[in-house]
Amino acid sequence: MRILHALRRPSILSRHLRAFSDAAPSKQAALNTELFEKYPHPEGYMNNLRNIGISAHIDSGKTTLTERILFYTGRINAIHDVRGKDGVGAKMDSMELEREKGITIQSAATYAQWKDANINIIDTPGHVDFTIEVERALRVLDGGVLVLCGVSGVQSQSLTVDKQMKRYGVPRIAFINKLDRMGANPWKVIKDLRKQLKLNAAAVQVPIGIEDQLEGVVDLVRMQVYRNDGPSGETILTSSEIPDNLKELVAEKRLEMIERLADVDDEIGELFLMEEEPTVDQLVGAIRRATIAHKFVPVFMGSAFKNKGVQPMLDGVIDYLPSPSEAQNIALDQGKNEEPVLVPCSPDAPLLALAFKLEEGRFGQLSYMRIYSGTLKRGGFIYNMSNMKRIKVPRLVKMHSNEMEDVEEVSAGEVVAMFGVDCASMDTFSDSNSSKMTMTSLHVPEPVMSLAIIPNNKQNLNNFSKSLNRFQREDPTFRVSVDEDSKQTIISGMGELHLQIYIERMKREYNVEVESGAPQVNFRETIKQKADFNYLHKKQSGGSGQYARVTGYCEPISQEEIDEGAAPIQFVNDIIGYMHPVVT
């Protein structure tokens, strides 16, 4: 008898999201510009709108910075810290788990007005386990704020965020936070930006004091001194008198900024060679051009917790990051073999919108949408390009963390949420059923850890299934499968914290408690070498007895036979005597 034990390869999990690879159309690829030329954006359209994401390594102060932005722009009336003694927690940490653990778990959207500009803001998690939240935020935003700790500098997740910003072509400014802490050194952080992230970064500010002596900042572009005053730093005191002990450092860092700009901007380069001093407008224009072109990163400084330097950083968001009409967005024409098409940021163009994030809300599924072109109206009809299903838009809202404000319509460049529409993450929507265009997808990292889970009570199986289905829809990095051999339910994700958060959410949101542990190892045996067997069977229970001797051997099939295809089990009849074989 010859036996081959064939091991089955595990099936590859299918997923809705298409991997975002280097093969995707890049900014330098030859683009179809017909649509862009047919629907040019109106002059000045969306010039006063910024769509930004705030990203960093965990505990760098992203959520604290966002809290100050909301306070200084008038969106909230009081400041509540992430781990504040009042127990309220930051506005953008709306989940109970976020406030308990003091970390951001889900990205949260809000909007604010600063001076004459509107800013859509997405606050993202800093923990590596929730990196998909950063991926999908940066996929749809026009600019970013990279927050760095003034003590720790560039950290592991800073490297990841930098790669994500480069992957999606997101211009950024940097904000060195926590300069009030002992050991803070902004110049070391800037060196890290240049060495580790390979960025052409330069300070556009110099801090006045450091550690517990931090008072404000000196603007190297306008040569102005900004100090915060008031109980929460809401008042900005402006002066042109630079402290004597900083004049030499300010002159040095301003020259360094101009030199780095001269390397990447022709106008500043000519002025530098002619030894002429650039004007404020020339510097602002050069920094803006170089930042949008990914050739320069202006570095701001302060301490969000101590209410220092936040308002000047907001000015930098308006001055240096692009408006939606300045960002280059690309769609794929499925009718022309995925030809890349330049999308016009025009309210008059055909609608093109992308659902980049899903949440289960009180009124059904909440789909976060980025409108790339056209206009989306409440009560209007749109088509899901993944299945060409016609959908009526039931409700549109602008998000402010977990609060909602109804709107009637939104135009190209805006970020909005849509209620009650059944769709998948990264679905594209159009207002025409003849359109063949879809937006490019995003990079989804593979899971790195798995757990086996089982509900404690079989009566909760229905809610158990509901929770897993919902979490899979909301989070592309959360995978669920059933092991074919052990029949265990296996959840996979980006790390232990990632999976434990979902287990805790099952308990809180679905009243389902589960037992978790390492998945069972499926031990399998195979024959490695030839083995003989010799068995004697004797049985006497009255009457004629039973007697038989069974001899034989098992041996593995050769590698050549395996390569040619799995061979069937072979049985050779070598029975001696008058008995008939039971195996043929």
N, C-alpha and C positions, 0 to 999 in steps of 0.2 A: 504494500500500500504506500503510495507517495502522496504527500499532502502539502499544499501550498496555502499558507495563511496570508492573505492579502490585506494589508492595512489600508483603510480608506483615508484619503486626505480630507481634512475639514473643509467644508464649503465656505466660500468667501461671502461675507455678509454683503448683500446688496444695499445700496443706499440711494436716496433721492439726489443728494448733492454730488455734483460732478467736481472732481478735484481741480483746484486752481493750480495750474502748472506753468512752467516757463514757456510751454508751447502756446499758452493763451496769447491773444493779440497784445502786443506791447505798445507803448506810446510811440515808439519809433517805427512801427509796422505801417505799411502802405494802407491808408484808410479810404473808405468810400465816403466822400464829403458831400454827396448830392443833397442829402437831407439837411445837413448843416447849412449849406448855401441857400436852400429853398426857404428855410425858416431861421433867418438870423435873429439873435436875441435883440430885443429893443434896446436902444442906447441907454445905458445906465441901469438896465434891468438887474435887480437883485444886488446892486453894488453895496447895499447896506445890510446884507445878510451874510452871516458866517455859520457854517456847520462844522463844529469842532468836537473832537473827542479828547478826554483827559485820561492819559495812560501813564503807568509807571510800575515799578517793583512794589510789592506789598509793603505797607507802612511807610510809604514815601510822602503821604499827605494829600493824595488825590481828592478824596471825599471832603477833607477839611478845606482844601482849596475851593472846591465847588460850593461848599456851604458859604464861604466868604463871598464868592461871586454872586450867589443868590441874594445875600444880605445887602451888598453894596449896590446891586442893581434894583433893589426894592421888591424882589420876588418873595422874600420872607421877611418877617418883622423882627425876628430874634435869632441869634446864633445858638445852635446846639451842637456840642462836640460829639465826635464818634463814641468816645468813652466818657462822656460828661457825667458829672455827679447828679444831674437832674434826672438821668435815666431816660430822657426823651430820645436822644440819638440824632444823628444828622438827617436832614430832610431826604437826601437821596438814598439812604439806607432804609427802605420802607418795609422790608421783610423782617419779621420778628427774629428770625435766626441771625440776620445781619446785625441787628442791634445787640443781640446776646453775645455774639462772638467778636463784635467790633471789627468785622471785615466786610468788604463788598463781595456779594456772591453773584448777583445779576447786574448787568448793565442797566442803567436807569436814564431816561431822557427827560429833559426839561428845556425851557427856553427863557430868555431874559432880554432886556433892552439896556444897552449901555450907550449913553449919549444919543447919537442919531442912528445907531445900528441895532439890529436884532441878531441874537445869537442862539442857535440851537445847540444844546450841549448834551453829550452822552458821557456819563461817568462810568468808567469800566473797572472791573476787578483787577487787583494786582497779583493775586495768587495764581501760580502756574496751573493749578487744577481747573481754573475757569478761563483758560486762554481763548476758548471759542467765543466768549463774549467780546473780547478785544478784536478778534478776527472780523466778526460781522459788523462791529461798529466802524472799524477803519475801512471796511469794504465800501461803505456808503457815505463817508464823510469827506469833506474837502480839505480839512486841515486838522492838525493835532497839537496838543500841548504835552510835551514829554517832561514829566515831573521827576526830579532827582533829589535824593537826600544830600544835604550839604556836608554830611559827615561820611556816609557810606559811598557816595558817588554812584558810578555805574555798577549795577548789580546784575545778577543772572537774568531776572525778568526784564531788566532794561535792555539787555541784548535781544531778547525775544521780541519785545515791542518794537525795537529798531528794525528788525527783520520784517515784521508785519507792516510797518509804515513804508518801508522800501518796496515790499511786495505789491502794495496797492497804490504806490505813487503818491503818498500823502505828505505834503509839505508840513514842516513842524517848526514851532519855536520851543525852546527849553526854558524851564523854570527851576532854578536851584532853590529848594525849599529847606526849611529847618536851619537857617543860618543863625538862629538864636541858641542852638545846642552847642555844648562843649565839644571842641574838636572840629567845628565846621571850617571848611576850607574851600571856597568856591573856585579858586584857581586850580586846585588839584582836580576838581570835578570837570572843569573845562579841558584839562589835559586828558582826562579819561575819555571824554567825548571824542577828542581828536584821535587818540591812540586806539581805543578799543572799538569805537563805533565808526571810525574813519570819516568823521564829519568835519566840514569846514566851519567850526563853531568859534564864535567870538562874543565876548561880553558886550552888551549894549548898556549895561549899568555897572556901577561900582557900589558896594554896600557901604553905608556910613556906620562904622562900628561892626563888631562881630560878636558872636555868642551873646552874653547878657548885655552887651553894649550896643546891640543893633538898634538904630534909630530910624533908618530910612535908606534911600538909594539916590545916587547921582546918575541922571540920564546923560549918557555919553553922546547922544545924537543932538539933543537940544541944549545940553550943558545946563540943566536945571536940577535943583535939589528938591526931592520929594520926601516929606515926613508925614507920618500918620498921627492924627490927633483925635481926641474923643474917646469915650468909653470902649468902643469897638473898632477904633481906627477908621471911622467913617469919613472923617474930615482930612483932606489933603492940604498940607501947608507947602506952598511952592516958594522957592527962593533961587536967586542966581548966584548967591554967595556960597561958593564951594569951600568947605573947611580947609584951613591951611595945611593940616596934616595929610590931606588927601590930594592936594593939587598935583603933586608929582605922579602919584599912582594914576589919577584920572587922565593926565596927559599921556602917560605910557599906554594905558588900555585903549584910549581913543585912537591913538596912532595905530595900535595893533588891529583894531576893528577896521580902520580905513585901509590898511595894507591888505587885509584878507578880502575886503570887498574889491579892492583894485585888481586882485587876481582873477575875479569872476565877473566883473561888470566893466564894460568898456568906458562908460562915462566917468566913473570914479577912477579908472585906470589912467585915462588921459589927464584928469585933474592932478592925480598923484605924480605923474611924470613931469607935469608943468609946475609942480610944487605950489599949486593953488589950493586954497581951503574950500572944500565943498560946503554948500549951503545946507540948511536943515532939510529943505525940500528935496535936494539932490540925494542926500543920505537916505531919507525915508524911501524915496523912489527906488534907489539902488538896493536897499535891504529887501524891499518888497519883491522886486524882480528876481533877485538871487534866491530868495526863500522859496518863491513859487516854482522856480526852475530847479529846485533841489541842489543848489550850489552853495548855500549858506544857511547856517542855523543861528539866529540871534538868541542870546542867552540872557534871561531875566533873573532877578534875585530877590529873595525876601524870606518871610516866615508867615505862612498862612495862619498858623496857630496864634502867633503874636500880632496878627493883623498888620503885617508890614509888606509892602511891595505888591499887593494884589491888584490895586487899581491901575498902576502903570503897566502891569502885565496885561490887563484887559485892553488898555490902549494898544499894546503890541498885537493882540489878536486882531483888532480892527485894522491897524496900519499895515501889517505884514502878511497875514494869511489871506488866501484867495476867497473871492465870492464864488457862488455856484456858477456864474457865467464865465469865470476865469479858469475853472477846473475842466479838464478834458475827460469826458466819459465816453466809453465805447460799448456798443452793443454788437451782437452777432446776428447776421442775417441767415436764418436757417434755410431759407429758400435758395441761397447762393453758396452752399457749402460752408456756412459759418464765416462768411466774409465780414471783416470788422468794419463797423459803421460808426462814424463820429456823430454823437447825439447832440442836437442843439438844445441849449437851455432856453427854450422859448415857450411861453404859454399858448402860442398859436399852433405849435407843432402837434402831431399825433401823440396821444398819451403813451408814455413809457414809464412804468413804475415797478419797483422791486420790493417784495416782502422779505425783509432781512431778519426779522425776529418775531417769534410767536409767543403769546402768553394766554393762559386760560383766565379770563376775566369773569366778573359777576354777570355780564350780559352776553357771554359766549366767548369765542376766540377773539383775541385782540392781536391784530397783525400790524406790526410797525412797517411803514412804507417810506421809501425815498422816491420822490417824484423827480424824474430826470427830464422829462419834456411833457408838454401839454398841460391840461388842467383836469383835476379830479373833483367831481361835484357829488354832494350827497343826493341820493335818489337817481343818479345817473347809472348807465349800464357799462360794464367793462367786461373784458374777456381774459380768462386765465390762459396764458399761452402754452402751459404744459398740457392742458386737456381741451382747450378751446371752449370751455364752459362759460356760458353767459351769466353774469352776476350783476345783481342790483346792489349798489352801494347803500347800505342801510344807515350808517352813522360814521361820521368823521370826528376825531378829537385830537387836540393838542395835549401832549402829556406833560405833567409837572410832577415827576416822581410817580406816586400812586394816585394822583389827582388828575381829573380830565376836564377839558374845556371844549365844548362843542364848536365846530366850525362848519360853514356851509360848503366851502370849496378851498382847494389849495392848488398852487401852480408850480411850475418847474422850479426846482431848487429847494423845495420845502421838504420837511420831515413831518409825517403825520401818522396817526394810528387809525385803523379801520376795524369796526366791530362786525361780528356776525358773519364773516366770510370764511368758508372752509377752504384752506389752501395749505400748501407746504412751504417750509422755509426756502427762500431763494426763488420763489415763483415770480415770473414776470407778468405784468398786466398791461393790456392795451385797450383802447376804445374802438378798435377795428378788428373784425374777425378775419380780415384779409392780411393782417400784419404777420410777418414771419420773424420778427426781431425779438431776441431775448438778451437780457443782460448777462455778462459773464458771472460765473459762480464764485465761490470762495474756497480757500484751502481748509480742509477738515483733517486735523491730526488723528492718527490712529490711537485707540485706547491702549493704556499701558498697564492696567490692573483689572482683575476680575474678582467677583465674589459670588458665591452661591447663596440665594435667599429663599426662604419659605415662610408663608404667613403662619402665625401662631394658631390662628383659628380658621378652619376651613370655610366658615360662614363668611369670611372676608375675601374670598377668592375673587368676587366680582369687582370690589373696590381695588383689590390688588392689581387686577388686570387693567382697570381704568387708569390707575396711577402710572403704571409702566408705559401704557400707550401714550398718555399725555406727556410724560417726561421725555420720551423718545422724539415726539414731534417738536418739542420746544428746544431740545439740546441735541444737535447732531453728533456730539462726542459721547453721548450716553447710549449704549447699545444693550439690547436684551436678546437673549437666545435661550433655547432649551437644549441641553446636552442629549444627544441621541441615545447614549448608552446609560447614563445615570438618571436621565429624565429630570435633572436639576434645572431650576431657572437660574441663569447666569446673567449678572449685570456687569458691564464693563465700562470703564471710564478713564479719566486722566490722572487718577490718584486716589488715595485713601479718603482724603477730605471730600473730594468730589462725590464719591459713592456714599459716604456717611451722611452727607447733606441730603441726598435723595431719600435715604432710608428714614431720616428724621422727618422729612417732608411727608412721606407716606403716613407716618404716625400722626402728624399734626393736621394735615389737610384731608386725609382719607380715613383716619381712625384705624389704620392697619399697622399692627406691630409685626415685625418679621424677625426671624433668626437668620443670622448671616455667618458665613465661614468660608474657608478656602474651598474651591471646587474639588470634587472627588477626582482622584487620578485614575484614569481608565487603564488598568494594567492589561496588556495583551501579550500573548505568548506566540512564538513562532519557532520553527525547527531550524536549528543552526548546523546540525551535522547528522549523519546517518545514525539511527538507533535501532537495535534489534529488540524484539519482545518475544516471550515464550510463556504461554499461559496454559495451565492444565485445569480442565473443568471436570469434576466428578460429583455426581449427585445420585444417592440411592435412597428412595423413599417407598420401597415396596414395588413389586412388579419389575419391569425392565428398567434398568438404571440409565443414567446419562454419563457419557464419557467423551471427552474431546480434548485435543491439544491444538492450540492456536499459536502458530509461529509466524513471524513476519518482520518487516522493518519499515521504518519511516525515514525519508531523507528529503532535504530541501531541493527545490527545483533550481537549476543553475541560473546565474545572472543573465546569460544569453536568452534563456527561455522567458525570463521575466520581461526583458527588454522587448521581446517580440510580442508580448501579450500574455496575460494570465492564463496558464494552462489548467485544464480541468483535473480534478482528483483522478488518479489512475489506480485501478485495481487489477492485479494479475492473479488469475486462478491457478494456484499450485496445490489444490487439495488432493491428498492421497487417500484412496479408498473409494467407497461407494456412496458417500454422502453428497448431496447436492448443495452448491454454494447458496448462501442467503444474500450475498452481495454479488452483483454482476456489473 
